[in-house]
């Protein structure tokens, strides 16, 4: 049997919610390549995530409130017990904003909505990386991967406060890469094209984004959680051992064509 790219590596995947979530696609790809897994999720999703985890074998599911530093510390202690005091890969796939702050005018976001979205969606990366640092140092280094979106660098109508959160997330990723580099810890982000997850479908006009992908992206197709999982395998493996502080676009090429591009003159060829 050929060993996977992540054989022997220990991976904590934060943000698994359901079978349509990006984090679940990532978890499946890491498992396929031989990584030993543990998941974190919010307490309300724990039973649902445990059922998913059972399909991958003996995968512990740890409840974690990323708005509580004590809870993050407890979760990382539990992960340390699971992995024997070491961690190689930390996946951050966590984002949240109030429904009323998605859609309509960005001007309407209030201070509470601002704080909530940025704390959960961006600061949680900093808090989790800080807590994971000793485990990664004990492992001789590691890889932190977070998930972003083009709305952090361009205006995507209705994305609003989540776009600001993704901008903060990407900037935080770069500063973390600088701080953690001497420890042998790499920090990178994957910018996903729009994916029809349960969370994304509540964003006003999200279905239009999927249609844009099919008509304008160079590859004339949407992105799947599996595609993001495959990119995560690269960042978690030794293939990317000299890559840090970067944003990799896994979006069928749409980012290069966001402004003023009409439908692609060619349609997808089928055989």
N, C-alpha and C positions, 0 to 999 in steps of 0.2 A: 504494500500500500504506500502511495506517495504521500509524504508529509505535506500538510498545508502550510501556507505562508506564515500563519500565526501559531503554529504548533508550539505548545508550551507557554504561550503568553496568557496573562491574566487580564481580563477586560471588564470594567464596570461601565455598563450602559445606563445612562441616566435619562429618564424621560419616556420610557416605554409606556404607552397608554392603551393601545388596542392593535388589532392585526392590520390596520390600515396606516398606522403611524410610521413615520420615517425611522424612528428608533427601532421599531420591530424589523424593518428591512435591513437595517444595519446589524442588528443582533443575529439575524439569520446568516448574513454574509460572514460575520466573524466566526460563528459556529462552524460554518462550512469549511473555513480555513484552519480549524483546529484550536481556536482560542477557548480558554476556560472562562465562563461567563458568570456574572451576577448582574441583576437589574435593580434600579431604583424607580419608584413611582410614587404618586400621591397616595395617601392611605385609602381614599375612596375607590381607587382603581386596583388595589392590591389583589383582590380575589380574581378579577378578570385577567390581570397580568400573570398571576400564578398558573392559570389554565393554559395561557400561551406558552409560558416557560416550560411547562411539563412536556411540551412537544419537542423540546431540545434536550431533554434529559434532566439531570439534577442541577437546576439553575436556581439559586436562592433569589428571592424577591424581597428587597428591603424598602420599607416605606420611608420617605424622606420629604420633609418640608423645607424647601430651599430658602424660605424666608426666615428660617430660624437657625442661627449658627450652632447652637447646642445640638439641634437635631442633625445637622450636617456632620458634626463631630461624632455623634453616636453612630450614624450610618457608616462613616468611614472606619470606625472601630470595628463594626460588624463585618465590613468588607475585608478588613485586615485579618480577622479571624478566618474568614472563608478562604483567603488567598495566602495564608501563612506569612502575613506581614509585608507582602510585596504586591505591587501593581504595575502593569506595563502599559495599559491603555485606559484612558478615561474618555468616554463619549458624552458630550453635553448636547442633548437634543431637547431643550426645554424652552418654551416660550408661552407667554400668556398676556392677554389684555382683556379688559372689559368689552363686552359686545358693543356697548354704546360708543366705544372709542374707535370702532372699525366701521368705516363708511361715513357718509355725510362729510362735513367739513372738519379738517384737522384742527382748525381754530377752536373747536368746541371742547377739546380735551381739557380737563381740569387738573389741579395739582395731584389729587388722589389717583386719578387714572394714570398720570405721568409716572408717579412714584411706583405704582404697582407694576406697570408694564416693564419699566427699566430694572426694577429690583429682581423680578422673576426672570426676565428674559436675558439680561446682561450681567447684572452683579452676581447672579448665581454661578456663572462661569468662574469668576474670580474666587468666590467662596469655596467652590468645589476643588478648584486647582490648588488652592492653599492647603486644604485639608488632605488632598491626595499627595502632595509633594513629598512628605517623609516616606510614604510607601513606594513611590517611584524612585527616590534616591536609593532606598534599600534594594531595589531591583536593578540598580546600575543605570537608571534613566528610564524614559518612557515617552509616550505620545498622548497629547490631549487634542481632541478633535471636537469642534463645535459646528453647528449647522446654521447657516445664514441665508439671506435671500437678497436679490437685486434691489429690493425696496429700501435697503440700507444706504444705497449710493445714488439711486434715481427715484423720481417720484412715480409710485405705482398707485393710481387712484384707489381710494378706500383703505389702503394698507395703513396709512396714518401713523399712529403712535408705535405700531410694530416696526415701521420703517426706521423711526428714530432709535428704537431699541436695538435693531440690527446694526445700525451705524455704531452705536455704543459698544455692542458686542464685538464687532470687527476691530475697533480701536483697542479694546481691552485685550483681545487675542494677541495683538502685536506687542503690547507692553508686557504681557505675560511671557511671550516668547523671549523677550529681552531678559526679563528677570530670571527665568527658569533655564535658559540656555546653558549657563555654566554647570547646572546640575545634570546635564545630558537629557533634559526634558524638552521635547519639541511641542509647539502649539500651533495648530493650523485650523483653518475654517474651510468648509465646503459650502459653496453658494449653489443651492438647489434651484432648478427650475420649478415652476408651480406644479404641485402634486395634489391630487384629490384625496386629502386626508379628512377625517371628521372635523378637525379644527379648522382647516383652511376653507371648507365649504360654507362656513358661517360668514366669511368675509364677503361683503357686498360686491357683486359683479365678478366673483372669482371664476365662474364658468367662462367668462370672456377671456380670461388669461389662458385657459386651456385651449381655447379656440385659436388664439393668437399663436400659440406654440405650433399647432397643427398647420397653420397657414403661412407663418413667417419665419420660423426657426430654420436654419440651414438643414437640419436633419428631419424637418417636417414631422416631428413626433414629440410627445410629452415624455417627461422623465418619471421614473418609477422609484419607489423606495429601494428596490434592488440595485438600481444604478448608483444611488448614494451609498449603499452598503459596499459596493465594489470599490468606490473611491476611498471609503473609510479603511478598507483592508490595506490599500496602498499606504495610507498615512500611518496606519498602525504597525506596518511591517518594516523590516530593515531596508526595503527598497527606497524608502524616503528618509533615510537616516541623516541626510544633510539638508533636509527641507524643513524650514520653520518660519513662522510669521507670515504665511501666505494665505491667500484665498483662492481656492481652486473652483472653477466654474463647471458644474455638471448640469447643463441647462440646454442641451441640444444646440448651443451656439446663439441663443436668443439675446444674450447680454450685448453682443457686438452690434445688434440690429434694433435696439429698443426705440431709437428716435426716428420717426418718420419713414419707416420702411413699409412698403405695401406688401400684398400677398406675394409669395414666392411664385415666379413664373412657371415653375415646374411642379408637377404633382408627384407624390410618392410612387415610385415604380413598384409594381407587384408582379410576382412571377406565378 
